[in-house]
Amino acid sequence: MPRNKLFPTTSIAGWRILLQWGFLLWCLFLGVQFWLFVDHYQSGASGPGYVRPPGVEGFLPIGALMSFKAWLLSGETDPVHPAALVVFVSILLMSLLAKKSFCSWLCPVGTLSEALWKAGMRLFGRSFRPWLWLDLVLRSLKYLLLLFFVKIIWIDMPLPAIQAFLRSPYWAVSDIRMLHFFSELSLLAIIILAGLVVLSLLVQNPWCRYLCPYGALLGLLSMLSPLKIKRNPSICTNCKNCQRHCPARLPVAEKPVIRSAECNGCQTCVDHCPEAGALSMALLQRVPLSRPTFALIALALFACGIGFGMFSGHWQTLLSDADFQRLIPLAGQFSH
């Protein structure tokens, strides 16, 4: 395959791929750094230690949702895993102002899912699509999962119960338990992950499209975004090239404005539009933005959120070296 097809730098798609994989590699770097940090304490904490990367807390979305509720109701932030809340709020901010851009520009799971279905296209020559009625049914699953978490956390759990959880040893070692889940995969977990990999080779973005409750939350929030894909009917030739390439399979060529929660702001539709000005990401449906401008806005929102958390003192955990020496060897023994 020609190089410009793998990495089309002349379009926004190439830069999006570069950012996706760059962020994925950064997440892997944080994971290795965190593994070395945990291994240091599991090995008896002898010799020089490793710095704990707070960014790994971004992989604790359920705990972050609890922390978010506690913050809204009490005004107090969680000092044990403060970065979890910072990352969570930063991603919410991205979705509120710049569509579901985290999913299409940064999310490491979305990056792997996209790579798998593209690999499947090369292997099988096509991506299999469920019938429309089945697609609608399957898409509802992620909203049902989101509803489940909203019910048990936002409706069923009172503030004192959430605060007790955030002060528990289980929450203190939740990032370590997450590491153990991936480093010591059970047979069931291997089977499930293998099934998702195979499914992702055959169907376009099955996890993101049908199962991810995080993406469901971001999609609903993104409907309030002032930025939306807008079509100019006077320029559009109705070639439907945009619609054929939309990863969310939205009717881009049939609507003047895309308001769907499924739109993730990837701008694939804009990239494949042959008529200049016919399709764009527009502010308040009036001011068209260039594709790089939208990308810069989305990334700036995320960077500003993380930067604010760091400089305001809501990034590093209050757990001490003595706490880690005591908790890490016992991480597998704590229950919620």
Buried (B, 14 or more C-beta within 10 A) or exposed (E): EEEEEEBBEEBBBBBBBEBBBEBBEEBEEBBEBBBBBBEBBEEEBEEEBBEBBBBBBBBBBBBBBBBBBBBEEEEEBBBBBBBBBBBBBBBBBBBBBBBBBBBBBBBBBBBBBBBBBBEBEEEEEEBEEBEEEEBEEBBEBBBEBBBEBBEEBBEEBEEEEBBEBBEBBBBBBBBBBBBBEEEEEEEEEEEEEEEBEEBBBBBBBBBBBBBBBBBBBBBBBBBEBEBBBBBBEEEBEEBBBBBEBBBBBBEBBEBEEBEBBBBBBBBBBBBBBEEEEBBBBBBEBEEBBEBEEBBEBBBEBBEEBBBBBBEEEBBEBEBEEEBBBBBBBEBEEBEE
